[in-house]
């Protein structure tokens, strides 16, 4: 079986060489030697060129004669949950949906993240007693990471 450690070394080598703030989100190697790599950038988006360069470095430094493999390198994708700390830090200030373990969902702006919790700012218009017009209510919620099923970026075409 292909060594996960070796593949990570090859990926990190290319990341350092490119110096574009790339980081590894996930690496999976199946029993059939299908290597699936997902990468992201600290600022901006991952380009096709980034994926190609990482792919080439891995492919050219693993010996197909020794062990055949299939390699897939892609960006982390907007539709997938945030999975590593760097993704959370990158997305501070963006709108996210937090799905809790009890299946409750909260939507708001990701305000803070650390190794134990995340802070979400929720805004809504609400009619208060004794008032004629609805008023903006802003609340901050701190969720322990242990209570979160997943967190996804809200995709908006506004």
C-alpha positions as CSV (number, residue, x, y, z in Angstrom):
1,X,0.0,0.0,0.0
2,X,1.1,3.5,-0.7
3,X,2.4,5.4,2.3
4,X,0.2,8.3,3.5
5,X,3.3,9.8,5.1
6,X,5.2,9.8,1.7
7,X,2.2,11.4,-0.1
8,X,1.9,14.1,2.6
9,X,5.7,14.9,2.2
10,X,5.3,15.3,-1.5
11,X,2.2,17.5,-1.1
12,X,4.0,19.7,1.5
13,X,7.1,19.9,-0.7
14,X,5.0,21.4,-3.5
15,X,3.1,23.7,-1.2
16,X,6.4,25.1,0.1
17,X,7.7,25.5,-3.4
18,X,4.6,27.3,-4.7
19,X,4.4,29.5,-1.6
20,X,0.7,30.4,-2.2
21,X,-0.8,29.7,1.2
22,X,-2.0,26.2,0.2
23,X,-2.9,23.7,2.8
24,X,-4.1,20.1,2.9
25,X,-7.8,19.6,3.9
26,X,-8.0,15.8,3.4
27,X,-6.0,12.9,2.1
28,X,-7.5,9.4,1.6
29,X,-5.9,6.4,0.2
30,X,-8.2,3.5,-0.6
31,X,-7.3,-0.2,-0.5
32,X,-7.4,0.0,-4.3
33,X,-4.7,2.7,-4.2
34,X,-7.0,5.6,-5.2
35,X,-5.4,8.7,-3.7
36,X,-7.9,11.5,-3.1
37,X,-6.4,14.9,-2.1
38,X,-8.4,18.0,-1.2
39,X,-6.5,21.3,-0.9
40,X,-7.4,24.9,0.0
41,X,-5.8,28.3,0.2
42,X,-5.5,30.6,3.2
43,X,-6.5,33.6,1.0
44,X,-8.4,33.3,-2.2
45,X,-9.3,30.2,-4.2
46,X,-7.4,27.2,-5.3
47,X,-6.7,27.3,-9.1
48,X,-6.6,24.4,-11.5
49,X,-2.9,25.1,-11.9
50,X,-2.4,24.6,-8.1
51,X,-4.2,21.2,-8.4
52,X,-2.1,20.2,-11.4
53,X,1.2,21.1,-9.8
54,X,0.4,19.2,-6.6
55,X,-0.8,16.3,-8.7
56,X,2.4,16.2,-10.9
57,X,4.7,16.3,-7.9
58,X,2.9,13.3,-6.3
59,X,2.6,11.4,-9.5
60,X,6.2,11.9,-10.7
61,X,7.6,10.9,-7.3
62,X,5.7,7.7,-6.8
63,X,6.7,4.6,-8.7
64,X,3.9,3.1,-10.8
65,X,6.1,0.1,-11.5
66,X,6.2,-0.7,-7.8
67,X,2.5,0.0,-7.2
68,X,-0.1,1.3,-9.5
69,X,-2.4,4.1,-8.3
70,X,-5.1,6.6,-9.3
71,X,-4.6,10.2,-8.2
72,X,-7.3,12.8,-7.7
73,X,-6.4,16.4,-6.6
74,X,-9.2,18.9,-6.1
75,X,-10.1,22.0,-4.2
76,X,-12.1,21.6,-1.0
77,X,-15.3,22.8,-2.6
78,X,-17.8,25.3,-1.4
79,X,-20.6,22.7,-0.9
80,X,-18.6,20.6,1.6
81,X,-18.3,21.3,5.4
82,X,-15.4,23.1,6.8
83,X,-13.1,20.4,8.2
84,X,-9.7,21.9,9.3
85,X,-8.9,24.9,11.5
86,X,-7.4,26.9,8.6
87,X,-10.7,26.7,6.7
88,X,-12.5,28.2,9.7
89,X,-10.0,31.0,10.1
90,X,-10.1,31.8,6.4
91,X,-13.9,32.1,6.6
92,X,-14.2,34.4,9.6
93,X,-16.6,37.2,8.6
94,X,-18.5,35.0,6.1
95,X,-22.1,33.6,6.5
96,X,-22.2,30.0,7.6
97,X,-24.8,27.4,8.6
98,X,-23.9,25.5,11.8
99,X,-25.7,22.2,12.1
100,X,-25.7,20.9,15.7
101,X,-25.7,17.3,16.8
102,X,-29.4,17.7,17.8
103,X,-30.1,18.6,14.1
104,X,-30.8,22.3,15.0
105,X,-29.4,24.7,12.5
106,X,-28.1,28.2,13.1
107,X,-27.2,30.7,10.3
108,X,-25.0,33.7,10.9
109,X,-21.7,35.3,10.5
110,X,-18.7,33.3,11.7
111,X,-17.1,35.7,14.2
112,X,-14.4,33.6,15.9
113,X,-12.9,30.1,16.0
114,X,-10.5,28.3,18.3
115,X,-9.7,24.7,19.1
116,X,-12.7,24.3,21.4
117,X,-15.5,26.5,20.0
118,X,-16.8,28.8,17.4
119,X,-18.7,32.1,17.7
120,X,-21.6,32.8,15.4
121,X,-23.4,36.2,15.1
122,X,-27.1,35.8,14.3
123,X,-29.1,38.8,13.0
124,X,-32.9,38.9,12.6
125,X,-35.7,41.3,12.4
126,X,-38.2,40.9,15.2
127,X,-41.3,42.8,16.4
128,X,-40.8,43.8,20.0
129,X,-43.6,44.3,22.5
130,X,-44.8,47.9,22.5
131,X,-43.1,48.7,19.2
132,X,-44.8,49.3,15.8
133,X,-41.9,48.4,13.6
134,X,-39.6,45.3,13.6
135,X,-36.2,45.9,15.0
136,X,-32.9,44.3,14.3
137,X,-31.8,41.8,16.9
138,X,-28.2,40.7,16.9
139,X,-27.1,37.8,19.1
140,X,-23.8,36.1,19.5
141,X,-23.8,32.3,20.1
142,X,-20.7,30.3,21.2
143,X,-20.9,26.7,20.3
144,X,-18.5,24.1,21.7
145,X,-17.0,22.1,18.7
146,X,-18.2,18.9,20.4
147,X,-21.8,20.0,19.9
148,X,-21.4,20.7,16.1
149,X,-22.2,18.1,13.4
150,X,-20.9,20.3,10.6
151,X,-20.4,23.9,9.4
152,X,-20.9,25.0,5.8
153,X,-20.4,28.3,4.0
154,X,-23.7,29.9,2.8
155,X,-23.4,30.2,-1.0
156,X,-25.1,33.4,-2.2
157,X,-25.4,34.9,-5.7
158,X,-26.4,38.4,-4.5
